[in-house]
Amino acid sequence: MKLRLLIGTLMFSAITANAQVATLNETFNNFTAGNTTFPQNGWSAVLPSGGTPPAMMIVFNDTATSNQYIQSYSGSNVSTAQYLVSPQIVSPTGNKSISFKARKNSASAPVMVQVGLASSPTDMTTFVGIGNPTMLTTDTFQTITVSVPSSSSSYLVFRTISGVAAPHTAVDIDDVKYDFTTTLAVSDAAKSKAEVQFVVNSDNTALQFITKKDPKNIQIYSAGAQKVAEGKLSDRSFDISALQTGVYYIVIETAEGSVVQSKFIKK
């Protein structure tokens, strides 16, 4: 009788350990702060090895605001991705979205962040990005919202990588919400995007803008997150004649000070 009860207890523990969650609403405020506290609360990290200092996933405690968030720090690594991995979720069926807040640390160079799905919490060759990568160029939190497609993968992953091939870059991530799409609002960035439109001209030498006011600044990054061009408009045009054929990401600082991000293909 005792043996039967023990077996039943062990089976229940195994089931509990592998439980999948249907939604997430994580503020990280109940995490243990520090740079050696991962994994905890079902969250884990995959970081590049080596380097002095090494890459770290840090639970940062902002004592001024009594708020905690995750900081993905590259250490001395250059152009090598870090991965923040969620608890295991029920395989998505296409009826949910994920939203989170992100910013580059104030002392960091621009950093690119992309959310994706993975089938393993330790093997990031299974990572598949969803939505476009976002280049973080300011130290103000922005909300990023992405629809999550149907998939057999059961881990949400936040991939961060330096935007300018620089060491010691850092991304702050907070307020992760994975829930039904009907509960998520349109971000301010999406509203601003409609006010700044551009097209690649017919000979693929320039971006032609349609906007009420010229943007303050424009930055262009390669698919590998390297900055390849920066400047202002000239007669509502931005020169891309020196760029190679490929996919590029563009960060536009509007005349009002908001940041709009998009991408284009140079053929």
Secondary structure in CASP SS format (residue, H / E / C, confidence):
PFRMAT SS
TARGET T0000
AUTHOR 0000-0000-0000
METHOD secondary structure of the structure
MODEL  1
M C 1.00
K H 1.00
L H 1.00
R H 1.00
L H 1.00
L H 1.00
I H 1.00
G H 1.00
T H 1.00
L H 1.00
M H 1.00
F H 1.00
S H 1.00
A H 1.00
I H 1.00
T H 1.00
A H 1.00
N C 1.00
A C 1.00
Q C 1.00
V E 1.00
A C 1.00
T C 1.00
L E 1.00
N E 1.00
E E 1.00
T C 1.00
F C 1.00
N C 1.00
N C 1.00
F C 1.00
T C 1.00
A C 1.00
G E 1.00
N C 1.00
T C 1.00
T C 1.00
F C 1.00
P C 1.00
Q E 1.00
N C 1.00
G C 1.00
W E 1.00
S E 1.00
A E 1.00
V E 1.00
L C 1.00
P C 1.00
S C 1.00
G C 1.00
G C 1.00
T C 1.00
P C 1.00
P C 1.00
A C 1.00
M E 1.00
M E 1.00
I E 1.00
V E 1.00
F E 1.00
N E 1.00
D E 1.00
T C 1.00
A C 1.00
T C 1.00
S C 1.00
N E 1.00
Q E 1.00
Y E 1.00
I E 1.00
Q E 1.00
S E 1.00
Y E 1.00
S C 1.00
G C 1.00
S C 1.00
N C 1.00
V C 1.00
S C 1.00
T C 1.00
A C 1.00
Q E 1.00
Y E 1.00
L E 1.00
V E 1.00
S E 1.00
P E 1.00
Q E 1.00
I E 1.00
V C 1.00
S C 1.00
P C 1.00
T C 1.00
G C 1.00
N C 1.00
K E 1.00
S E 1.00
I E 1.00
S E 1.00
F E 1.00
K E 1.00
A E 1.00
R E 1.00
K E 1.00
N C 1.00
S C 1.00
A C 1.00
S C 1.00
A C 1.00
P C 1.00
V E 1.00
M E 1.00
V E 1.00
Q E 1.00
V E 1.00
G E 1.00
L E 1.00
A E 1.00
S C 1.00
S C 1.00
P C 1.00
T C 1.00
D C 1.00
M H 1.00
T H 1.00
T H 1.00
F C 1.00
V E 1.00
G E 1.00
I C 1.00
G C 1.00
N C 1.00
P C 1.00
T E 1.00
M E 1.00
L E 1.00
T C 1.00
T C 1.00
D C 1.00
T C 1.00
F C 1.00
Q E 1.00
T E 1.00
I E 1.00
T E 1.00
V E 1.00
S E 1.00
V E 1.00
P C 1.00
S C 1.00
S C 1.00
S C 1.00
S C 1.00
S C 1.00
Y E 1.00
L E 1.00
V E 1.00
F E 1.00
R E 1.00
T E 1.00
I E 1.00
S E 1.00
G C 1.00
V C 1.00
A C 1.00
A C 1.00
P C 1.00
H C 1.00
T C 1.00
A E 1.00
V E 1.00
D E 1.00
I E 1.00
D E 1.00
D E 1.00
V E 1.00
K E 1.00
Y E 1.00
D E 1.00
F E 1.00
T H 1.00
T H 1.00
T H 1.00
L C 1.00
A C 1.00
V C 1.00
S C 1.00
D H 1.00
A H 1.00
A H 1.00
K H 1.00
S H 1.00
K H 1.00
A C 1.00
E C 1.00
V E 1.00
Q E 1.00
F E 1.00
V E 1.00
V E 1.00
N C 1.00
S C 1.00
D C 1.00
N C 1.00
T C 1.00
A E 1.00
L E 1.00
Q E 1.00
F E 1.00
I E 1.00
T E 1.00
K C 1.00
K C 1.00
D C 1.00
P C 1.00
K C 1.00
N E 1.00
I E 1.00
Q E 1.00
I E 1.00
Y E 1.00
S E 1.00
A C 1.00
G C 1.00
A C 1.00
Q C 1.00
K E 1.00
V E 1.00
A E 1.00
E E 1.00
G E 1.00
K C 1.00
L C 1.00
S C 1.00
D C 1.00
R C 1.00
S E 1.00
F E 1.00
D E 1.00
I C 1.00
S C 1.00
A C 1.00
L C 1.00
Q C 1.00
T C 1.00
G E 1.00
V E 1.00
Y E 1.00
Y E 1.00
I E 1.00
V E 1.00
I E 1.00
E E 1.00
T C 1.00
A C 1.00
E C 1.00
G C 1.00
S C 1.00
V E 1.00
V E 1.00
Q E 1.00
S E 1.00
K E 1.00
F E 1.00
I E 1.00
K E 1.00
K C 1.00
END
